[in-house]
C-alpha cells in the first residue's frame, strides 16, 4: 500500500485532533500486547523455575528403595523390614538389560544428623555415598572442582563434594574451596567439588544442597554399612519407557529378598517419567491459556480501534465528501483510513512490547543468584516479531469497517449533513 508524504501528514493531523480518543484506544492495544508478552515470558520463566526442582534428573529415571512390607509372602509375615544389598546391582544388569546406568546410593544412616566443621564454622549436612554412574542419573551442577570418579572408589579416597548450602555455611569468605579439608564428625575429607544442584522437588534423605557426597566404598567403610544399599537409581536406554520396566525391576529385587512381587509399597519403584509428563501437560495447558488471554485482549483492543475509527469517520463526513467531490478516489479514502488504524495500533503495540520486555528484564534480575541466572523470563525475538505482525494485521482488520463506511459517503450526502 503506497502512501505519499501528504497522506502521512493527514494521518498525523487526524490523530492529533483526536488526541484523547487516540490515547484511550491506543491504551487498549498497548495493554493487550503488554499482557501477551508478559504472560508468555512469565510462563516460560515459571516453567524453568519449576523444572529446577527436578534439575539434573534424567527423564527416564527410576528410584528403588526398601520399605516395610505390606503383604505376607512365602512364610514371612507382612510388616517386615528388609534391605537391599550390592548384589542387586548385578541382578538388575543381568535380568533387565534395557537399563543403561545403575547407581547404588548409601547414606550414613536414614534420618541421621552429622556435623561438619571448617575452622570456627559448622553446619549439619547429610552424608551420602555414590559411584561415578550417579552423575549420569542426577547430573551435578559443579560450581567448583569435579565429581566423584572411579579412582576415588577404588582407593577409598577421603574426598567429598559439598552442596551449595554446606559451601555457604562453611566457607563464608567465598572462593574456591577445592583442596581444603573439612571435618565431618571425627573424619577429615578433602573438598574436590561444589555442587550447586538444588533438586528441590526430589529429595532422598535431605536436599541436594545440604549434602556431603563421598565415594560409596568410603561410606561403607567409615559407617560400617557392609554391602547394604539404601537406594538404587537407574535410567533406561534410549527409547525405553520406564513405566513398562517398573514391574520387572520390582520383581527382580523382590524375588531375591522374598518379597511379594506385587507389593508395590514393600519394594518401592518411583518412576520420574510420570512427574515429567505431568509437568509437560500442565504447561501445555498454561501456554494455551496464555495465548487465549493475550490474543483475546488484543482482539478487544482492535475492536476498540475499529469503534473509534468509526466515530472519527462519522465526524469527518463533510471532509470526506468534499475530498470525493474534488476527485479523491475510493482507494485513496480506503488507504487513509486503514493507514490511520495501522499507525495507531502499531505505535501502541510496539510500546506494549518494549514495556513488557522491560518488566521481564527486571524479573530476570530479581531471579539472579551468585551471578547465575535462575530462569529466563524474556520472550524470543521471533515472538516479539509475531506480536508486532499480529498488531499490524489487527490494525488492518480494525480499519476495514470504518474504511468501507468512508468509501460509501457521497458528496451530496456530505453537503446535506453539513
C-alpha positions as CSV (number, residue, x, y, z in Angstrom):
1,X,0.0,0.0,0.0
2,X,1.7,3.2,-1.2
3,X,1.0,6.5,0.7
4,X,2.7,9.8,-0.1
5,X,4.0,12.4,2.3
6,X,0.8,14.4,2.3
7,X,-1.2,11.3,3.3
8,X,1.1,10.7,6.3
9,X,0.7,14.3,7.3
10,X,-3.1,13.9,7.1
11,X,-2.9,10.8,9.3
12,X,-0.8,12.6,11.9
13,X,-3.1,15.6,11.9
14,X,-6.1,13.4,12.4
15,X,-4.6,11.6,15.3
16,X,-3.6,14.9,16.8
17,X,-7.1,16.3,16.5
18,X,-8.5,13.2,18.3
19,X,-5.7,13.0,20.9
20,X,-7.7,11.9,23.9
21,X,-9.7,9.4,21.8
22,X,-6.5,8.0,20.3
23,X,-4.8,7.7,23.6
24,X,-7.8,5.8,25.0
25,X,-7.8,3.4,22.1
26,X,-4.1,3.1,22.0
27,X,-4.0,2.1,25.7
28,X,-6.3,-0.8,24.9
29,X,-3.9,-2.1,22.3
30,X,-0.9,-1.3,24.5
31,X,-2.4,-3.3,27.3
32,X,-3.2,-6.3,25.1
33,X,0.3,-6.6,23.7
34,X,1.8,-6.0,27.1
35,X,-0.3,-8.8,28.6
36,X,0.6,-11.2,25.8
37,X,4.4,-10.5,26.1
38,X,4.5,-10.6,29.9
39,X,2.3,-13.7,30.1
40,X,4.5,-15.6,27.6
41,X,7.8,-14.6,29.2
42,X,6.4,-15.2,32.7
43,X,5.1,-18.6,31.7
44,X,8.5,-19.6,30.3
45,X,10.3,-18.4,33.5
46,X,7.8,-20.1,35.7
47,X,8.3,-23.4,33.8
48,X,12.1,-23.1,34.2
49,X,11.8,-22.4,38.0
50,X,9.6,-25.4,38.4
51,X,11.9,-27.6,36.3
52,X,14.7,-26.6,38.6
53,X,13.0,-28.7,41.3
54,X,14.0,-31.6,39.1
55,X,17.2,-30.1,37.9
56,X,19.7,-32.8,36.7
57,X,17.3,-35.7,36.9
58,X,17.1,-37.8,33.7
59,X,13.6,-38.0,32.5
60,X,13.7,-41.8,32.1
61,X,14.8,-42.4,35.7
62,X,13.6,-44.8,38.4
63,X,14.5,-44.8,42.1
64,X,14.3,-48.1,44.1
65,X,14.3,-48.4,47.8
66,X,13.2,-50.9,50.5
67,X,10.2,-50.2,52.8
68,X,8.2,-52.2,55.3
69,X,6.3,-54.9,53.5
70,X,2.5,-54.8,53.3
71,X,1.9,-58.4,52.1
72,X,2.8,-61.8,53.6
73,X,5.0,-63.9,51.3
74,X,6.5,-67.5,51.5
75,X,6.0,-67.8,55.2
76,X,7.2,-64.2,56.0
77,X,4.6,-62.0,57.7
78,X,3.7,-58.6,56.4
79,X,5.2,-55.6,58.2
80,X,8.7,-57.0,57.8
81,X,11.7,-54.6,57.4
82,X,14.3,-55.6,54.9
83,X,17.3,-54.0,53.0
84,X,18.8,-54.2,49.5
85,X,22.4,-55.2,49.0
86,X,25.1,-54.7,46.5
87,X,24.3,-57.9,44.7
88,X,21.0,-56.3,43.5
89,X,23.1,-54.2,41.1
90,X,24.3,-57.2,39.2
91,X,20.9,-58.8,39.3
92,X,19.4,-55.8,37.6
93,X,22.1,-55.7,35.0
94,X,21.5,-59.3,34.0
95,X,17.7,-59.5,34.2
96,X,16.8,-56.1,33.0
97,X,19.2,-55.4,30.1
98,X,17.1,-52.4,28.9
99,X,18.6,-50.4,31.8
100,X,21.5,-48.1,31.0
101,X,23.1,-46.6,34.2
102,X,22.6,-48.4,37.5
103,X,24.0,-46.5,40.5
104,X,23.7,-47.5,44.2
105,X,23.4,-44.8,46.9
106,X,24.3,-45.3,50.5
107,X,23.6,-42.9,53.4
108,X,25.4,-42.7,56.7
109,X,22.0,-43.6,58.3
110,X,18.4,-42.8,57.3
111,X,17.4,-39.6,59.1
112,X,20.6,-39.2,61.0
113,X,22.3,-35.9,61.6
114,X,26.0,-35.2,61.2
115,X,28.1,-32.1,61.9
116,X,30.7,-30.6,59.6
117,X,33.4,-28.2,60.6
118,X,35.8,-25.8,58.9
119,X,37.7,-23.5,61.1
120,X,35.2,-22.0,63.6
121,X,32.3,-22.6,61.2
122,X,30.0,-25.6,61.4
123,X,26.8,-26.9,59.8
124,X,24.7,-30.1,59.8
125,X,25.0,-32.0,56.5
126,X,23.5,-35.2,55.2
127,X,26.1,-37.8,54.1
128,X,25.6,-39.9,51.0
129,X,28.0,-42.3,49.2
130,X,27.7,-42.7,45.4
131,X,29.5,-44.2,42.4
132,X,30.5,-42.1,39.3
133,X,27.5,-43.5,37.5
134,X,25.2,-41.5,39.7
135,X,26.2,-38.4,37.8
136,X,24.5,-39.9,34.7
137,X,21.2,-40.1,36.6
138,X,21.3,-36.9,38.7
139,X,23.7,-34.6,36.9
140,X,25.6,-32.3,39.3
141,X,25.9,-28.6,38.6
142,X,29.5,-28.1,39.6
143,X,30.4,-24.6,40.6
144,X,34.0,-25.6,41.6
145,X,36.0,-28.7,41.0
146,X,35.0,-32.2,39.9
147,X,32.7,-35.1,40.9
148,X,33.5,-38.5,42.4
149,X,35.5,-40.6,39.9
150,X,36.5,-44.3,39.7
151,X,39.8,-43.9,41.3
152,X,38.1,-42.4,44.4
153,X,36.0,-45.5,44.6
154,X,38.9,-48.0,44.2
155,X,41.3,-46.3,46.5
156,X,38.7,-45.3,49.2
157,X,39.9,-41.7,49.0
158,X,38.8,-39.4,51.7
159,X,37.4,-36.8,49.3
160,X,34.0,-35.1,49.2
161,X,31.7,-33.0,47.0
162,X,29.8,-30.5,49.1
163,X,26.4,-29.0,48.4
164,X,25.6,-25.3,47.9
165,X,24.3,-24.7,51.5
166,X,27.3,-26.5,53.0
167,X,29.7,-24.4,51.0
168,X,28.0,-21.1,52.1
169,X,27.9,-22.2,55.7
170,X,31.5,-23.3,56.0
171,X,33.2,-21.0,53.5
172,X,31.6,-17.7,54.3
173,X,34.5,-15.8,52.7
174,X,33.8,-17.5,49.4
175,X,36.4,-18.6,46.8
176,X,37.4,-22.0,45.6
177,X,37.4,-24.5,48.5
178,X,38.9,-27.3,46.5
179,X,42.0,-28.7,48.2
180,X,40.9,-27.6,51.6
181,X,39.8,-30.1,54.3
182,X,36.6,-30.2,56.3
183,X,35.9,-32.4,59.3
184,X,32.7,-34.4,59.4
185,X,32.2,-35.7,62.9
186,X,35.6,-37.1,63.6
187,X,36.9,-37.7,60.0
188,X,38.6,-35.2,57.7
189,X,37.8,-35.1,54.0
190,X,39.4,-33.1,51.2
191,X,36.9,-31.0,49.2
192,X,37.2,-31.8,45.5
193,X,34.0,-30.0,44.2
194,X,31.0,-27.8,45.0
195,X,27.6,-28.9,43.6
196,X,25.0,-26.2,43.1
197,X,22.3,-28.6,42.0
198,X,19.2,-27.8,44.1
199,X,16.8,-30.7,43.0
200,X,14.2,-29.4,45.5
201,X,11.4,-31.5,44.0
202,X,13.1,-34.9,44.6
203,X,14.7,-35.3,48.0
204,X,16.1,-38.5,49.4
205,X,17.4,-38.3,52.9
206,X,17.7,-34.5,52.6
207,X,18.1,-31.8,50.0
208,X,20.9,-31.9,47.5
209,X,22.3,-28.6,48.6
210,X,22.6,-29.9,52.2
211,X,24.6,-33.0,51.4
212,X,28.2,-34.0,51.5
213,X,28.8,-36.6,48.8
214,X,31.5,-39.3,49.4
215,X,32.8,-42.3,47.5
216,X,30.4,-45.2,48.1
217,X,33.2,-47.5,49.3
218,X,34.3,-44.9,51.9
219,X,30.9,-44.7,53.4
220,X,30.7,-48.5,53.6
221,X,34.0,-48.5,55.5
222,X,33.5,-45.4,57.6
223,X,30.0,-46.1,58.8
224,X,30.2,-49.9,58.9
225,X,27.4,-50.4,56.3
226,X,28.8,-53.5,54.8
227,X,27.1,-54.5,51.5
228,X,23.8,-52.7,52.2
229,X,22.4,-50.3,49.7
230,X,19.8,-47.7,50.7
231,X,18.8,-46.6,47.2
232,X,19.3,-47.7,43.6
233,X,19.0,-45.2,40.8
234,X,18.6,-46.4,37.3
235,X,18.0,-45.0,33.8
236,X,16.6,-46.7,30.7
237,X,18.3,-46.9,27.4
238,X,17.2,-44.6,24.6
239,X,13.6,-45.2,23.6
240,X,12.8,-47.3,26.6
241,X,9.7,-46.4,28.6
242,X,10.5,-46.8,32.3
243,X,6.9,-47.3,33.3
244,X,6.9,-50.6,31.4
245,X,10.1,-51.7,33.1
246,X,9.0,-50.9,36.7
247,X,7.2,-54.2,37.3
248,X,10.3,-56.2,36.1
249,X,12.6,-54.1,38.3
250,X,10.4,-54.7,41.3
251,X,10.1,-58.4,40.6
252,X,13.9,-58.8,40.2
253,X,14.6,-57.1,43.6
254,X,11.6,-58.7,45.4
255,X,12.4,-62.4,44.4
256,X,16.0,-62.0,45.8
257,X,14.7,-60.9,49.2
258,X,11.5,-63.0,49.5
259,X,9.2,-60.0,48.9
260,X,5.8,-60.4,47.1
261,X,6.5,-59.0,43.6
262,X,3.0,-57.3,43.7
263,X,3.9,-55.5,46.9
264,X,4.3,-52.0,45.5
265,X,4.8,-50.4,48.9
266,X,7.3,-53.0,50.2
267,X,9.6,-52.7,47.1
268,X,9.2,-49.1,46.1
269,X,10.0,-48.2,42.5
270,X,9.5,-44.5,41.9
271,X,9.2,-43.6,38.2
272,X,10.2,-39.9,37.5
273,X,8.7,-40.3,34.0
274,X,5.2,-39.7,35.4
275,X,6.3,-36.4,37.0
276,X,7.8,-35.0,33.8
277,X,4.7,-36.0,31.9
278,X,2.5,-34.2,34.4
279,X,4.7,-31.1,34.1
280,X,4.5,-31.2,30.3
281,X,0.7,-31.5,30.3
282,X,0.5,-28.7,32.9
283,X,2.5,-26.2,30.9
284,X,0.8,-27.2,27.6
285,X,-2.4,-26.1,29.2
286,X,-0.8,-22.9,30.7
287,X,0.6,-22.0,27.2
288,X,-2.9,-22.4,25.7
289,X,-4.4,-20.2,28.4
290,X,-1.7,-17.5,27.9
291,X,-2.3,-17.4,24.1
292,X,-6.1,-17.3,24.7
293,X,-5.9,-14.4,27.2
294,X,-3.3,-12.5,25.2
295,X,-5.0,-12.8,21.8
296,X,-8.4,-12.1,23.4
297,X,-7.1,-8.9,24.9
298,X,-5.6,-7.9,21.6
299,X,-8.9,-8.6,19.9
300,X,-10.7,-6.4,22.4
301,X,-8.2,-3.6,21.7
302,X,-8.7,-4.0,17.9
303,X,-12.5,-3.7,18.4
304,X,-11.9,-0.5,20.3
305,X,-9.8,0.9,17.5
306,X,-12.5,0.0,15.0
307,X,-15.2,1.7,17.1
308,X,-13.1,4.9,17.5
309,X,-12.2,5.0,13.8
310,X,-16.0,4.6,13.0
311,X,-16.8,7.6,15.2
312,X,-13.9,9.5,13.5
313,X,-15.3,8.8,10.1
314,X,-18.8,9.9,11.1
315,X,-17.4,13.2,12.4
316,X,-15.4,13.7,9.2
317,X,-18.3,13.1,6.8
318,X,-18.2,16.5,5.3
319,X,-14.4,16.4,4.9
320,X,-14.5,13.1,3.1
321,X,-17.4,14.2,0.9
322,X,-15.6,17.3,-0.2
323,X,-12.5,15.2,-1.0
324,X,-14.6,12.9,-3.1
325,X,-16.1,15.9,-4.9
326,X,-12.8,17.3,-5.9
327,X,-11.5,14.0,-7.3
328,X,-10.4,11.7,-4.4
329,X,-10.8,8.0,-5.4
330,X,-12.3,5.3,-3.1
331,X,-8.9,3.7,-3.0
332,X,-7.4,7.0,-1.6
333,X,-10.0,7.1,1.1
334,X,-9.5,3.4,1.9
335,X,-5.7,3.9,2.1
336,X,-6.0,6.8,4.5
337,X,-8.5,5.2,7.0
338,X,-6.6,1.9,7.1
339,X,-3.2,3.7,7.5
340,X,-4.6,5.7,10.4
341,X,-5.7,2.4,12.0
342,X,-2.4,0.7,11.4
343,X,-0.3,3.6,12.8
344,X,-2.5,3.8,15.9
345,X,-2.3,0.1,16.7
346,X,1.4,-0.3,15.7
347,X,2.6,2.6,17.9
348,X,0.6,1.3,20.8
349,X,1.6,-2.3,20.2
350,X,5.4,-1.6,20.0
351,X,5.2,0.5,23.2
352,X,3.5,-2.5,24.8
353,X,6.3,-4.9,23.6
354,X,9.0,-2.6,24.9
355,X,7.4,-2.1,28.3
356,X,6.7,-5.8,28.6
357,X,10.4,-6.6,27.8
358,X,11.5,-4.1,30.4
359,X,9.3,-5.8,33.1
360,X,10.6,-9.2,32.1
361,X,14.2,-8.0,32.3
362,X,13.5,-6.8,35.9
363,X,12.1,-10.2,36.7
364,X,15.3,-11.9,35.4
365,X,17.5,-9.6,37.5
366,X,15.4,-10.4,40.6
367,X,16.0,-14.2,39.9
368,X,19.8,-14.0,39.7
369,X,21.8,-15.5,42.5
370,X,25.6,-15.6,42.7
371,X,25.8,-14.3,39.2
372,X,23.8,-17.3,37.9
373,X,20.5,-16.7,36.2
374,X,17.9,-18.9,37.8
375,X,15.3,-18.6,35.0
376,X,14.9,-16.9,31.6
377,X,11.8,-14.7,31.5
378,X,12.4,-12.9,28.2
379,X,10.5,-13.7,25.1
380,X,12.3,-14.6,21.9
381,X,12.9,-12.2,19.0
382,X,10.5,-14.1,16.8
383,X,7.8,-14.0,19.5
384,X,8.1,-10.2,19.6
385,X,8.1,-10.0,15.8
386,X,5.0,-12.2,15.7
387,X,3.3,-9.9,18.3
388,X,4.1,-6.8,16.1
389,X,2.8,-8.6,13.0
390,X,-0.4,-9.6,14.8
391,X,-0.9,-6.0,15.9
392,X,-0.5,-4.7,12.3
393,X,-3.0,-7.3,11.0
394,X,-5.5,-6.3,13.7
395,X,-4.9,-2.7,12.7
396,X,-5.9,-3.6,9.1
397,X,-8.9,-5.5,10.2
398,X,-10.0,-2.8,12.6
399,X,-9.8,-0.2,9.8
400,X,-11.9,-2.2,7.2
401,X,-15.3,-1.4,8.5
402,X,-14.6,2.4,9.0
403,X,-13.0,2.5,5.6
404,X,-16.0,0.8,3.9
405,X,-18.2,3.4,5.5
406,X,-16.0,6.2,4.4
407,X,-16.0,5.0,0.8
408,X,-19.8,4.9,0.8
409,X,-20.1,8.6,1.6
410,X,-21.4,10.6,-1.4
411,X,-20.7,14.3,-1.9
412,X,-24.4,15.2,-1.9
413,X,-25.0,13.3,1.4
414,X,-22.0,15.1,2.9
415,X,-23.3,18.6,1.9
416,X,-26.7,17.6,3.3
417,X,-25.0,16.6,6.6
418,X,-23.3,19.9,6.7
